[in-house]
């Protein structure tokens, strides 16, 4: 708030100003009082010190705290660094210090103590700025500190900090001046911006000392520099240090502090180079070469991937453009000549570089959102001016400025009717013009009667390109709460879910009823996940869409299979000792028609499930058996039954992620409706799994195709059913599903179903053979079947399986 008040006279409290900012679309996340807990902490002079009569380490101090206490204030302290005549911070009775300590009257070994002398830590001061002597014991204030005043004002803590949560489009508000512009419009107060001008008081010409250029014009719009000589490195003024600390930036030295001050004040990131350490005395904005070493100010060396924007001297990269400068050209105590650089870089490029290097800085955050390309020289002048005012430099003649394509002003045409129609308001055009002009827009009237206007957008508002953007400016300054709420008018239509949405909801209910839990996952994956799942190299599943700005380097692709998501969640559970898992996921995957994308991809909805661990919950009366293939097969069969999908076949099959020989395909004709199986051993090893895992995978469109839509009622049978058992000996490799298919085909019209109830291979069966026992059910709706009819049907079935599979009837 102090920094804002340097440029505008504010009468509002921090909370009131924060509310105005927030309601105008510049949201304030927190209002922080820097003096919190210091309300009753004042400055006092120690007038007398006596040893405690009953202690060898306590001292009795008499203090003058001015108007806060009549006469001397007595405080007992154990600190040994206090002396008569010193001025110290005194916590009065009733104070609640930042460390949550409450000050009350007391006695120390029988001697009354009214208050407490404070250390730096108890005042919540930044200990990193203090000397070792200041960190220990009572904090001793300078000898010229006034007595009887709030300690917060003396310590520079009498401030309110507004913490903004700015949206990405409001790069102009990432500066004090930008916030002052907003405050002037919101409060009506007149701003008084700093007068920026530097004196070129050195005879040397910058153009003779340094060359600057731009090779990567697609990533750098402008590159400007100024040179200062006779630099005296030292601490910056106390007022500047306090301003920077309020903004969360640590003071370093006058040169570095000036660049940070200008960045916060004007929103233009800057960098300072030691001129004598720039090889070849040239700076060029170019793309990094793959494998090039990037040695940044944090003393970390990184190898460039190639394509990052760097600022390079004649031999090497001297800084990672827009993110962090290079260590080789940093400012040191020996620096005498400094190059100040201010530039405009491509925001998306800086963001990608920042993420790739794991470096997010104050500068990169501003470049990502866009800076005012027209104000780089102004920022250089401001930096030189501040350093000159400290008597710490002389400024050389001229500015080095590479600006290949100067930015042309953005112009927009609009009418009052357009904006009123969009906002639902009835504002006069003159009101809109007044709002826009206050915000710095230049407005020219095209037709007064029609209230149409031609607007030139200010250079700092990169987010305004259409008349709709202007309507938002009018709305937020006019006040969203001043726009009347209206009921939309139009034809009323009944909202309802689509058929697919209904099917998905039914699927979720059924699977939850079957004991499974739905997972919710991100739609992102990686090549590593596809490799672990054994996805074939030529599979369409590997044609995944790359994300331009991934939120994580571990998931740079859009998923093509839900198996990647469900495996990640299973691993997350198993790593937290949750070993009994029954998960399912139903969500879209993304299949591009071609890469790179030229049209929207297909988004088929898939259904996957995963089970592992115990079959039953832990309990004294429950078995500890683990789930197996048939548990998962049963879940799928129950699901298909509840979704009215019938007359399918089950046969052995293959799936890249499933165990060969332990995989079943559910089919309708030749179309696969579900794949069920144990996780492939190689996949399990890739994920480090120690227990058996079973999965299924389905396509929702295919399931919907075969799901029953028309239900027919059928009366209960009036006549009894007839059952026959049929035990057959067949070769080991004969599939039960094939036999059941032949039985159903040849059993006749009265046939109701067949169930396999026994499988045996052993002493009574020849080697290479197995015995399969089936139960066949026959029933008629209009009469009781006779034994002769049933036996005839069984004989026909027996003849068919004998012919088809060389089956033998087991005695």
Number of C-alpha atoms within 10 A of each C-alpha: 17 15 21 17 14 15 18 19 16 20 11 11 11 18 15 11 20 22 14 20 21 17 17 20 18 20 18 19 13 14 15 14 15 18 22 17 21 26 17 19 27 23 26 30 26 21 16 15 18 12 14 19 12 11 11 9 11 18 19 20 24 20 26 22 25 18 10 16 12 9 12 17 21 20 25 25 21 16 15 12 12 20 14 14 14 17 26 26 30 28 28 25 17 14 20 19 21 17 11 10 11 15 17 16 13 15 12 15 12 10 15 14 19 17 24 21 26 20 20 18 17 18 23 16 16 12 12 9 12 13 9 10 11 17 17 15 18 24 22 19 19 11 11 8 16 17 18 20 18 22 27 22 14 16 14 17 19 18 20 19 17 20 14 17 12 16 12 12 14 18 23 25 22 23 18 23 22 19 16 25 21 21 23 19 18 20 15 11 15 15 19 13 12 10 8 14 14 19 13 17 14 16 10 17 17 20 16 10 12 18 17 20 21 20 12 16 17 11 23 22 20 23 25 21 27 26 30 25 19 15 21 18 18 13 15 20 13 11 11 18 22 20 20 20 14 20 16 10 16 16 22 15 17 22 29 21 22 26 26 26 27 22 23 23 23 23 28 30 27 25 27 22 26 19 23 14 17 21 16 12 15 17 25 20 28 22 21 23 16 12 11 15 15 22 21 21 16 11 11 10 14 13 14 21 15 12 15 20 27 28 24 24 21 13 10 18 27 27 27 25 30 31 26 22 24 24 18 19 23 21 22 13 10 10 20 18 22 25 21 23 24 26 30 24 25 19 19 16 19 26 22 16 22 22 15 14 15 10 13 15 13 17 21 22 20 27 27 22 21 26 26 20 21 16 18 24 21 17 26 27 22 23 27 28 22 23 23 18 11 13 12 20 25 23 27 21 19 15 16 20 20 20 19 13 9 11 13 8 11 15 17 18 16 18 19 22 17 15 23 18 11 13 18 13 16 12 15 12 20 13 13 22 21 13 18 21 14 16 20 16 19 15 19 13 17 15 11 11 8 12 17 18 18 16 23 16 22 16 19 20 20 18 15 19 14 13 17 16 14 20 20 18 19 23 23 20 22 17 15 16 10 11 14 10 10 7 6 6 6 6 6 6 6 5 6 8 8 9 9 13 11 12 18 18 11 14 19 19 13 18 21 15 11 15 10 20 17 15 16 13 15 10 18 24 25 18 17 12 20 20 14 16 22 17 18 13 11 8 8 12 17 19 20 23 21 18 12 10 12 15 11 12 13 13 19 19 21 20 28 25 26 24 23 20 20 21 19 15 17 22 16 12 14 18 10 8 9 12 16 19 19 24 22 23 22 23 19 19 20 20 21 19 13 13 12 9 11 9 10 11 15 12 13 14 19 21 22 22 27 25 25 23 21 18 18 14 12 11 8 7 8 11 12 14 10 14 18 18 19 13 15 23 22 12 19 22 16 16 17 21 13 16 19 16 20 14 9 15 18 19 14 16 17 16 19 13 23 27 21 17 11 17 24 24 22 23 16 17 10 8 11 17 24 24 25 31 29 26 26 22 16 16 18 20 12 14 15 10 16 9 11 17 24 26 26 25 24 20 18 21 15 16 20 17 11 17 17 14 11 6 7 6 5 6 7 7 12 12 13 13 16 20 17 13 15 17 20 22 23 25 16 12 9 13 13 15 14 15 21 17 12 16 23 16 13 18 24 16 12 17 22 16 15 19 12 16 11 11 14 13 15 11 7 10 14 13 11 11 17 20 23 20 19 21 15 21 18 22 21 17 14 9 11 13 17 9 11 9 12 21 13 13 19 22 12 15 21 22 14 19 21 16 11 12 15 13 21 16 15 14 7
